[in-house]
Amino acid sequence: MRPGAEVMEPVAGVWTTLHRVGPDSAGPLDSARTDARGRYSFAYRRTGSSDAVYFVSATHGGVTYFTVPLAFSNVSGDPAEIVVFDTTSGRVPTTIRGRHMIISATNSSGMRAVTEVFEISNDSTVTLVSPGPSSAPTFATLLPKNARDAKVDQGDFSAEAVTFTDGRVRVVAPLPPGVKQLAYSYALPAGDFPLSVPAQAPIDVYEVLIEEPRGTVSGAGLEEQPAATAGGRTFRRFLAQEVPLNAVAVIDIPPPQRTWSPTFLILFTVAVGSLMMLALARAYRRK
């Protein structure tokens, strides 16, 4: 099915494929084209591991779409329905439904781990595609100047679909209608704060979490909320809604407090003790 002018319309001649993915094996099981009414059918038996997942894919306009995992051997109706969309490389209305930043405490190398999550909504009825790797991306945002070791985290885009070059994060994967999540992380030197983060598009919900209790976040309408706890770690939480284009959030985290190693303290104590003994000896000789 695909969106029509007023109702969903059947799509004939689309290749559909039944897949099985399990701990013992994975791969396609069967394939067939949809009929004139956009219908498909497969006869299959569940075999092997009970943890195996079965689902159907359909490719339309060079983009592949999937059903939800098939919970039973006999599946029909909504769980088996696949909605496909026509494609475009032109402009489509998109919205940043949410942006989340998580800044961790400084590690032993003097770096802070930063995780960013975007919830990107394609508000049209067509899938946005990039004509090629060197063409305009389907989504892009800024990467801090000194960001290191950038990598894609678990979300709706694979590592192959995202690039980190020239101070920008670029997505080249298709962006179908609906909301998709982009998650990535990188490391920043502790000395790069305060960090200014401009909004390159309006943001419905903006959230910043910082692990450093002495840190502050200002600008872009961000206001502090009750602290959040995750994995035994506590984060100060700042939240804003309806953030306008070009608003700037400033994340100010002071450098880590210097701590002295036990070895240094021992050497320091010995040195001070030696100086005191030397001073006492000189005073004794004067007598």
N, C-alpha and C positions, 0 to 999 in steps of 0.2 A: 504494500500500500504506500501511496505518497499523497501529500497534501494537494488537493485540487482547489479550484476557485472558491468552492463553498463546502465541499465534503471530501473525505478521503477517497482516492481513486485507485483501482487495482492496476498493477503494472505487469504486463505479460512479457514472457521471454527472458526473465531475469534468472541468472544462475544462482541456485541455492545449494549449500553444502552442509551435510550433517557431520559434526565433529565429535570426537571423544578425546578427553584429556584426563589421564589418570596417572598414578605413581608407577604403574607397570608399563604403560605405553601411551602414546598420543598420536593423533593424526586424523585425516578425513576418512569417513566411512562410506559415504555415498554422495551423489550430486544429481540434481535435476533442474530443469527450467520450469518457471511458473507457467501455468496455462493461461488461456485468454481471460480468465477471471482473477488472475493473480494468485492462484492457489498452488500449493506444492504438497507433496506427501512423501514420507519415507517409512519403510518397514524395517525395524531393527530390534535386536535383543540386547539387553544389558549383560555384559560379560566381564570377567576379570574382577579387578578390585572394586569393592563397594564404594570407594571414595572417588571413583571416576565421575567426571562431569560431562554431560552431553548438551550440545547446543547447535543451532543452525545459523549459518551466515548467508548473506546475500550481497552481491556486488552490483552496484548501479552507478554509472558515471565515474567509474574508477575508484569508488569509495566502498569499503566493506562495512556492513551493518550486521548486528547480531541479535538473536533472541536472548531472553533471560535463560539461565540453565533449565533444562527440561527436567522437572521433578519426577515425572512418571513415564512409563513406557508409552502410554496412550495420551498424547497431548494435542489439544486443539484450542481454537478460540484465541483470546488475548495472549496467553503465554507463548503461543506459536507464531504470533503475528510479528512481522518485520516491517518497520516503517523506513522507507528509503526517501531520499531527497534529490532533486536536481542540484547541479553544482554551478558555482560562479567563482570567478577570480576578481570580480568587481567589489565595490564597497557594499557592505551589509551592516545593518545596525547591530552593534555589540555593546554590552554593558558589563562593567566590573561589579559583580554582585558582592564580592568580598575580597579584601586583601588582608592577609595576616602575616606579621613579622614576629619572629621569636629570636631573641638575642641572648645567647648563653653567657655564663661567666667566663672569664679569661682562663685559658688552659696553660699548661706548663711552658708552652712555646710563645706565650704572649699574644695568642690569637683568640678571637671570639667567634664561635660558630653561629651562623645566621641561617635561619630557615624562612623561606617565603612561600606563601600559598596564595594563588589567585583563583577566584571562582569567576570564570569567563562565560558570559551568556551571549549566544547568537540568537538575536531576537527576530530573525527572519524565518522563512520557510524553505530556504535553500542552504546547502552546505558550502561554506567558504573554503576554497582550495588555493594553494600556492602553485603557480605555473611551474616552478622549479626551484632547486636549492638556492640559486642566486637571485631569485625573484623576490617580490614583496612577501614577507611572512604573513601568516594568518593572525599572529599576535606577536607583539614585541614590547619590551619594557627595558628600563635602564638597569645596568649592573654597576655597583659601586666601583670606583676607579681602581682600588687596590684589592679587589676581591680575588681570592685564590681558591683553587681546588673546587671550582663550581661543578655541581653534578645534579642530575635529575633525581628526585625522590619519588616515592610511590604516589601515583595520581592517575590521570587519564591520558597522559602523554608519555611515550617511551623515550629512552635516552637518545635514540636515533632521530627523533622528531624535534629535538631542541638543540640549539647551538648557543655557545657563550663566546662571542667574539666582539672585538672593538667596543667593549663597554656596554654591550647590549645582550639581552636574552631574546632569542628569536624562535618562534614555533613555526615549523613548516608543515605540520600534519593538518589534515582536513579538520575544519571546525563545523560540525553539524548543528542544526537548531537545538536549543536547550543549553544547559549549563555543564561545562567541563572544568575539571580542576587541574591546575598546573602547580606542581610542587617542586622546589629545588632548594639547594643549600650551598653555602660557600663559607669561607673563613675570612675575617677581616682583622688586621692588626689592631691591638687595643688602642694604639695611638691615633687611629682614624676617627675617633669620637671627640667632639660631637659630630654626628652624621646627619646631613640634610637629605631628605628623601622627598622629591617633588612628585605630585600626582600627575601622571601624563594623561589621565582621563578621569572623569568623575567616578567616585567610588561609593557604592551604596552603604557598605559597612567596612570600617577600617579598624583593625585591631593590632596593637603592638604589645608584646610581652617581653619584659627584660628581667633577667635573673639577678642582676646586680642591684642590691637594695638601695644603694646610694644614687642610682641613675634616675634621670627624669626624662619625660617626653612632653613636648609642647608643639603648638601649631596644628594646623589642619583640623581644628576643633576637637582634638583628642583630650579626653578627660579621664582621670584615674578612676578605676573601679576596684571592687574588692579583689584581693590577690587570688591568683589561680595556682593550683598545685597539680603537678603531673610527674609521675615516676619518682615521688619523694622529693621533688625539687619545687621551690616556691618562686613564682614570678609576679612582679608588679604588672598590672594589666591596665592598658589605656585603650579607650574606645571612642570612635566617632561615627556619625552617620551622615549620609548625604554630603560627602566631601567633594568640593568643586574642583574642576580642572585647575592645575597649576598651584593648588594649595601645597604648602611645604611642611612636612613633619620634621622636627629636630629632635634627634635622639642623643642625649648627652649622658655619657657614662664616664665617670672619672677613672683615671688609671688605677690598676690594682694596688692595694696597699702593700708596701714592701715588707717582706717577712725575712727574718734571719734564720739561716740553716743551723742545725745543732753544731755542725763542725765549726762554722764561723764563731758561734757563741763560745765554744770551748777555747778556740785560739785567742779570741778577744779577752777572755777571762785570764788566760795564761799570760798574755802580754801585759795586761793591767797589773797582775800580780807581780810580774817581774819588775815592772817600773816601780812599784811600791817598795819591793825589797831593795832595789838599788837606791832609792831615796833614803830608806832607813839606814842602809849601810853607810852612806855618805854622812848622814847626820851623826851616826855613832862615831865615825872617824874624827869629826870636828871636836867631839868631846874629849 
